[in-house]
Amino acid sequence: MKLRQVVFGLSTAVVLLLGGVPASAAAPARLSVSGADVIDPAGNPIVLRGYNWGQWGTVQPQDAADNVAAGANSVRIPLRWWGEWKDGVDSRDPDPTNPSHIKAGHLALLDQTVERASAAGMWITLFVDSDYGQGAGGRPDNFWTNAAMKQEFKEVWQFLVRRYKTKAFVGAFEILPEPKPVGVNDAGVKAFYDEMIGVIRGVDRRTPIVVGPNDNYSCAHLEGAYTTVDAKVIYTCNYFIFTEPLNRIGQITGFRAAHDVPVWINQVGIESGDDDAKSKARKVLQAFDDNGIGWAWWTYRISGTNPDTHGIYYADPSEPDGWHLKPAWLALVNGYLAA
């Protein structure tokens, strides 16, 4: 039996905006968690399926409508904060007088992206990525070692949750993807997430929170991520597809059954130039469908120009709109969105 249900047409209150932040609003409908299911506002189980809008600044005006037309009911949206990425996407504002710690232009772009998804009726998972904070590449200066930057990160989340807690179709807050701090075990990563859950719950007690395991969101470390500090938690891990495409399905379903909690895959994808890439992708997406596992494909648009890497679209200056579509990949992934 298929668990997926797309939710549209929820009535929302008209809000008075002051400086871009709701001054007053009725509480919007929200997802919830019941056992291993994510539950929609009508009380029905929903399997979240959609794309990552993961490359900062690449979202186009038609993307939300196109995703929904294909059957997507959700989308994963990033804010890159305190890291080293190409194209100047780091949104951190070092000005100590800025209480949000986010550059104004980046915040405006995030607002626009969230609004497009919300207006289309897609459940949004908002994540704050921090290459430095998560300890990527063995960086010693991270949220486990730098108390001042950890405090800034808390304040970023407090600001964002206040800003979006009355926005329709905000589905979940994903605290920090792919942690891998040097010398920190699973318990240490879990303690960080538990502390951050408390920070978010101090502002919003309704919206589900996404957490994942140590070692770059490794599915093998899911057990170490399990928490009892909050009932509205959705667990996640990465599922980039390599030689053995189905080698993590049992880890996901086993953890879900053992703890009666939902697991949603924040990133599933494969470089399109890999051998048997389409066959492997079909096997994984079919396994997700068979097991009621939600997912977000990595990724919809990629800012690079390499046609053999990730992305349903890749940048191509020779195209009139600057984008080249991989039609076979669009058809493949879209074919599982409405499963």
ZATI-359251 format. One line per field, with one value per residue (C-alpha): x, y, z. Coordinates in steps of 0.001 Angstrom, whole numbers. Example, Ala and Ser with C-alpha at 12.3 -4.5 7.8 and 13.67 -1.06 7.14 Angstrom:
BEGIN
u <- (12300, 13670) .
v <- (-4500, -1060) .
w <- (7800, 7140) .
//
This chain:
BEGIN
u <- (0, 1403, 1821, 2428, -56, 416, -1121, -2284, -4734, -4190, -5733, -3289, -3814, -2823, 167, 1362, 5020, 7363, 10900, 10229, 9303, 5686, 4380, 1269, -163, -2297, -237, 195, -457, 2546, 3763, 4031, 5540, 3726, 5865, 7728, 5442, 5550, 1964, 391, -1986, -5008, -3730, -2498, 963, 3038, 6241, 8264, 9721, 11350, 14563, 17365, 17582, 21078, 23303, 22969, 21362, 20482, 16725, 14669, 11125, 9549, 11285, 8643, 5782, 7776, 8619, 5003, 3755, 6127, 4684, 7092, 5553, 8708, 12010, 15262, 16665, 20094, 21685, 25482, 26997, 30635, 32411, 34580, 32545, 33110, 31224, 31103, 28091, 29071, 26246, 27956, 28127, 31132, 29666, 29018, 26187, 24111, 22020, 21168, 24827, 23555, 24435, 21399, 21597, 21814, 18874, 16802, 17627, 16711, 13399, 12679, 13530, 11419, 8520, 8580, 8431, 5815, 3561, 3703, 2620, 5840, 6954, 10294, 13213, 15498, 19081, 22024, 25241, 28584, 31699, 33802, 31307, 30811, 34566, 34765, 38169, 39545, 39237, 40087, 38133, 34505, 31360, 32865, 35994, 34959, 32411, 31979, 31126, 28804, 26957, 26674, 25262, 22646, 21690, 21426, 18952, 16987, 16689, 15658, 13100, 11496, 11440, 9842, 7796, 4665, 5464, 3157, 4674, 7820, 8114, 11266, 14436, 17574, 20172, 23565, 24332, 27267, 29094, 32598, 34529, 37967, 38114, 34387, 32475, 28814, 27814, 29535, 27722, 24403, 25003, 25492, 22205, 20361, 21588, 20559, 17110, 16659, 17663, 15100, 12382, 12857, 11364, 9160, 7763, 5722, 7906, 9741, 13524, 15866, 19017, 21548, 24540, 28244, 30792, 29230, 25649, 26692, 23743, 25996, 26018, 22242, 22042, 24351, 22021, 18948, 17623, 14815, 14902, 12129, 9255, 9116, 12419, 12952, 16212, 18311, 21454, 23192, 22601, 25028, 25035, 28251, 29234, 26617, 23466, 21296, 23874, 22283, 18580, 18748, 20528, 17721, 14785, 16414, 16948, 13432, 11878, 14040, 13056, 9710, 10916, 10796, 13874, 14045, 17022, 18244, 20493, 20260, 22109, 24765, 27111, 25422, 28646, 29186, 28906, 25326, 24289, 20656, 20262, 21673, 19493, 16361, 17242, 17660, 14565, 12489, 13793, 12855, 9384, 8988, 9984, 8154, 11375, 11167, 13992, 15369, 17341, 20755, 20362, 18030, 20455, 24211, 26320, 29152, 29399, 30341, 27531, 28766, 28342, 25238, 22333, 19217, 20322, 23913, 25208, 25763, 26494, 25594, 21950, 19535, 18717, 22175, 21033, 21278, 18681, 19462, 16033, 16617, 17566, 14591, 12283, 13961, 13744, 10327, 9045, 9493, 8146, 4515, 5063) .
v <- (0, 3387, 5821, 8945, 11782, 15238, 17998, 21162, 23943, 24361, 27591, 29980, 33246, 36544, 37781, 41287, 41515, 43885, 43812, 40451, 38770, 37879, 40166, 38059, 34993, 31974, 28857, 27171, 23498, 21330, 17807, 15570, 12211, 9068, 5997, 5305, 7582, 11242, 12490, 15225, 17846, 15731, 12912, 10648, 9090, 10909, 9737, 12845, 12667, 15427, 17112, 18968, 22572, 22149, 24410, 27898, 30451, 28023, 27793, 29040, 30479, 27434, 24791, 24571, 24131, 21593, 19568, 19506, 18565, 15585, 14445, 15950, 16796, 18139, 19908, 20305, 23850, 24930, 27880, 27634, 29198, 29288, 27212, 27257, 26803, 28024, 31000, 32908, 31095, 31424, 33405, 34152, 37847, 38511, 41852, 41393, 43941, 41714, 39531, 37014, 36479, 36132, 38466, 40469, 39380, 35721, 36036, 37686, 34830, 32257, 34043, 33953, 30264, 29305, 31378, 29650, 26218, 27223, 28817, 25591, 23512, 21547, 20582, 22282, 20815, 23735, 22838, 24963, 23599, 24471, 22825, 24388, 23751, 20076, 19435, 18599, 17597, 17200, 20902, 21290, 24548, 23403, 23476, 20970, 23036, 26664, 27800, 31258, 29872, 27295, 30126, 32011, 28875, 28647, 32267, 31628, 28835, 30896, 33650, 31293, 29419, 32680, 33845, 30734, 29168, 30868, 30118, 27568, 24238, 24498, 20784, 20282, 21929, 19892, 21066, 20308, 17814, 15426, 15927, 14469, 16219, 14790, 12739, 13047, 9777, 9078, 10047, 13411, 14146, 13085, 15401, 18306, 17540, 17133, 20565, 22101, 20490, 22345, 25620, 25178, 24006, 27195, 29001, 26420, 23309, 22113, 21703, 18356, 18317, 16226, 14700, 12307, 10269, 10843, 10093, 12242, 11054, 7420, 5017, 2596, 5041, 5537, 3758, 6329, 9150, 7855, 10365, 10490, 14248, 15013, 13055, 14996, 13789, 12478, 10593, 10775, 9479, 9897, 7465, 8261, 5216, 3296, -279, -2058, -13, -1755, -2228, 245, -581, -3059, -563, 1951, -412, -2145, 1119, 2290, -937, -1137, 2338, 2898, 6177, 7671, 7688, 9987, 10134, 13717, 12994, 10129, 10375, 9066, 10690, 10215, 9209, 6199, 2697, 1387, 4617, 4498, 830, 1427, 4488, 2537, -250, 2194, 4285, 1143, -183, 3103, 2826, -798, 69, 3397, 5391, 9085, 10794, 13956, 13463, 15106, 17390, 19326, 21922, 21874, 24957, 23054, 22357, 18664, 16563, 13377, 14457, 15037, 17200, 16904, 20203, 21392, 24834, 25356, 28875, 27811, 27224, 30191, 30013, 28833, 25319, 21933, 19315, 15598, 14390, 10711, 11464, 13762, 11019, 8412, 10350, 11830, 8315, 7552, 10814, 9820, 6210) .
w <- (0, -960, 1900, -120, -87, -1588, 482, -1189, -555, 3169, 4341, 5924, 7690, 6162, 8087, 8749, 7841, 9578, 8263, 6643, 9958, 10759, 13451, 14018, 12371, 13025, 13506, 10107, 9531, 10249, 9724, 12764, 13685, 14808, 15279, 12038, 10010, 9114, 9334, 7224, 8667, 7670, 9857, 7058, 6622, 4008, 2349, 1501, -2007, -4009, -5063, -3386, -4522, -3244, -5341, -3885, -6174, -8988, -8403, -11339, -11216, -12881, -10744, -8023, -10488, -12511, -9395, -8255, -11726, -11628, -8295, -5752, -2391, -775, -1341, 590, 709, 2025, 3705, 3510, 6636, 7798, 5195, 2131, -1038, -4563, -6022, -2740, -1320, 2350, 3917, 7230, 8102, 10381, 11480, 15231, 15130, 12824, 15173, 12431, 11432, 7832, 4945, 3830, 185, 1119, 3480, 743, -1628, 1017, 1611, -2120, -2394, 609, -710, -4112, -2525, 36, -2579, -4608, -1614, -1188, 2291, 2920, 4800, 5610, 6470, 7532, 6057, 7624, 6242, 8968, 11752, 10956, 10921, 7225, 5921, 9418, 10212, 13929, 14346, 14473, 16598, 19045, 19677, 19071, 21638, 20088, 16650, 18168, 19909, 16606, 15010, 17757, 17127, 13382, 14051, 16545, 13955, 11138, 13228, 14353, 10751, 9259, 12027, 10669, 7009, 5392, 4314, 6392, 7009, 9061, 10318, 9566, 12046, 10487, 7710, 7494, 10800, 10972, 13742, 14445, 17613, 18385, 18696, 17989, 21523, 21145, 17894, 19434, 22398, 19983, 18230, 21529, 22606, 19289, 19513, 22794, 21133, 18351, 20729, 22705, 19685, 17936, 19603, 16593, 13513, 13197, 13416, 11249, 12712, 11240, 12333, 12677, 9943, 7208, 7863, 7512, 7558, 9439, 12384, 12633, 15969, 17516, 16427, 18269, 20778, 23313, 23970, 21464, 19926, 16645, 15179, 11651, 11143, 8008, 6363, 3015, 172, -2602, -4847, -5397, -6289, -4159, -4618, -2003, 750, 3191, 2853, 5725, 7963, 7383, 7796, 10769, 12643, 11790, 13074, 16196, 17395, 15609, 14106, 10597, 8372, 5347, 2983, 2683, -315, -2768, -6056, -8389, -10870, -14224, -15952, -13673, -15133, -14966, -13211, -14342, -13447, -9971, -9445, -10398, -7960, -5090, -5810, -6234, -2906, -1255, -2745, -1694, 1872, 2244, 2601, 1691, -160, -1774, -5000, -5200, -7012, -9314, -10723, -10372, -10956, -12661, -16382, -16222, -17756, -16074, -12463, -10357, -11421, -13540, -15047, -15372, -16291, -20019, -21298, -24853, -23869, -24123, -20401, -19336, -18399, -20103, -19191, -18962, -20146, -19449, -15850, -15377, -16603, -14395, -11125, -11869, -12481, -8766, -7359, -7832, -6767) .
//
